[in-house]
């Protein structure tokens, strides 16, 4: 990440990400220990960049073969 990108990065707290993803903060902690879930930063407390959370949500998208209803 370049310095200019870092200056524009917005970070979210653990409880904000948990709420956005519909999981508990405990689930996020488990995911971190298992190496799954969205990327995070230690600074010194855990923070998630909005960009990383959006990328995680996009990666979990599943397309169905059914098309529109």
C-alpha positions as CSV (number, residue, x, y, z in Angstrom):
1,X,0.0,0.0,0.0
2,X,1.5,3.3,-1.0
3,X,1.7,6.2,1.4
4,X,-1.0,8.2,-0.4
5,X,-3.3,5.2,-0.3
6,X,-2.7,4.8,3.4
7,X,-3.6,8.4,4.0
8,X,-7.0,7.8,2.4
9,X,-7.7,4.6,4.2
10,X,-10.6,4.5,6.6
11,X,-10.5,1.9,9.3
12,X,-13.3,0.2,11.2
13,X,-13.3,-1.2,14.7
14,X,-14.0,-4.8,15.4
15,X,-17.5,-4.3,16.6
16,X,-18.4,-2.3,13.5
17,X,-17.2,-5.0,11.2
18,X,-19.0,-7.7,13.2
19,X,-22.2,-5.7,12.9
20,X,-21.7,-5.2,9.1
21,X,-21.1,-8.9,8.6
22,X,-23.8,-10.1,10.9
23,X,-21.5,-12.0,13.2
24,X,-20.3,-11.6,16.8
25,X,-16.9,-10.1,17.7
26,X,-16.1,-13.6,19.1
27,X,-16.5,-15.0,15.6
28,X,-14.1,-12.4,14.2
29,X,-11.6,-13.3,16.8
30,X,-12.0,-17.0,15.9
31,X,-11.6,-16.2,12.2
32,X,-8.4,-14.2,12.9
33,X,-6.9,-17.1,14.9
34,X,-7.8,-19.5,12.0
35,X,-6.5,-17.2,9.3
36,X,-9.9,-16.7,7.7
37,X,-12.2,-13.7,7.3
38,X,-11.3,-10.2,6.2
39,X,-7.7,-9.0,6.4
40,X,-6.9,-6.9,9.5
41,X,-4.3,-4.6,11.0
42,X,-2.7,-4.5,14.5
43,X,-2.2,-0.8,15.3
44,X,-2.0,-1.5,18.4
45,X,-5.7,-2.6,18.6
46,X,-7.3,-4.6,15.8
47,X,-8.6,-2.5,12.9
48,X,-10.1,-3.4,9.5
49,X,-9.8,-1.2,6.4
50,X,-13.1,-0.5,4.7
51,X,-11.5,-1.7,1.5
52,X,-10.6,-5.1,2.9
53,X,-14.0,-5.6,4.4
54,X,-15.6,-4.8,1.0
55,X,-13.2,-7.1,-0.8
56,X,-14.1,-9.9,1.7
57,X,-17.8,-9.4,1.2
58,X,-17.3,-9.5,-2.6
59,X,-15.3,-12.7,-2.3
60,X,-18.0,-14.5,-0.4
61,X,-20.6,-13.8,-3.1
62,X,-22.1,-16.9,-4.6
63,X,-23.8,-16.8,-8.0
64,X,-26.7,-19.1,-8.6
65,X,-27.6,-20.7,-11.9
66,X,-31.3,-19.9,-11.4
67,X,-31.1,-16.3,-12.7
68,X,-33.8,-13.8,-11.9
69,X,-37.0,-14.7,-10.1
